Amino acid sequence: MKFAVIVFPGSNCDRDMFDAVRSHLKEDVEMVSSSTTDLSNFDAILLPGGFSHGDYLRSGAMASVAPVVRAIKEEADKGTFILGVCNGFQILLEAGLLPGAMLPNRDLAFICKTDLVRVANNNTVFTNLYEEGAALKLPIAHGEGNYYCDEATYRCLVDHHQILFTYENNPNGSAYDIAGICNERGNVLGMMPHPERAVEALLGSEDGLKLFQSMVANWRGSHVQHT
Ligand SMILES: NC(=O)CC[C@H](N)C(=O)O
């Protein structure tokens, strides 16, 4: 399975993402510039955290019109797995690949800590190696992580089982405790907590690893292996 890690000017979690895939999943992975226009060689696309374009205008707003975003949309339409973490989630929202918007944290302060995150739906390609309702220890690190959506959007998210992760202690004011959502089809996930920073005990938690392993298991399940 081949992963792409998209690197925007100002990404700063790209190497953690790369390392999680290469060293812990032991899958093929490549860093790909945000000026790339073709992602058809990849089986999964990872949008890492950071401060793309310095968070000017709003987090993710400028990155959402980078050339690579058109390619990401093409891949999303094909069913390719796409994961946006933190700034990656913000970019997916700004690009319209996921519903809702991100506001500054409720207390207007950057939050950097490990928090408890619940698996709200384990019936997806990103979460099916977790137990439903499992509490994961995952790092969060953001200034604009206060997820907002109106009630109609929330109803739609609930009806289509698109809420995959919720906060146990809602650190940032997110509507309905939402920490991560997927699109209706289930192949695009955005989440504020950082699974790639929780892939070995030395990092304080291994709870993020199953997310990547779920992606690999589901991809393998739908692709014949040629050895
Ligand atoms: N770790 C990150 O991706 C930071 C996200 C974002 N730019 C913020 O502070 O809100």
The ligand as a MOL file (V3000), in Angstrom:
LIG
                    3D

  0  0  0     0  0            999 V3000
M  V30 BEGIN CTAB
M  V30 COUNTS 10 9 0 0 0
M  V30 BEGIN ATOM
M  V30 1 N -0.8880 21.0800 15.0250 0
M  V30 2 C -1.5470 21.7380 14.1120 0
M  V30 3 O -1.8480 21.2370 13.0300 0
M  V30 4 C -1.8930 23.1770 14.3640 0
M  V30 5 C -3.1740 23.4920 13.6660 0
M  V30 6 C -3.5430 24.9310 13.4800 0
M  V30 7 N -2.7820 25.6080 12.5640 0
M  V30 8 C -3.9450 25.5780 14.7410 0
M  V30 9 O -3.1500 25.9940 15.5600 0
M  V30 10 O -5.1220 25.6480 14.9310 0
M  V30 END ATOM
M  V30 BEGIN BOND
M  V30 1 1 1 2
M  V30 2 2 2 3
M  V30 3 1 2 4
M  V30 4 1 4 5
M  V30 5 1 5 6
M  V30 6 1 6 7
M  V30 7 1 6 8
M  V30 8 2 8 9
M  V30 9 1 8 10
M  V30 END BOND
M  V30 END CTAB
M  END
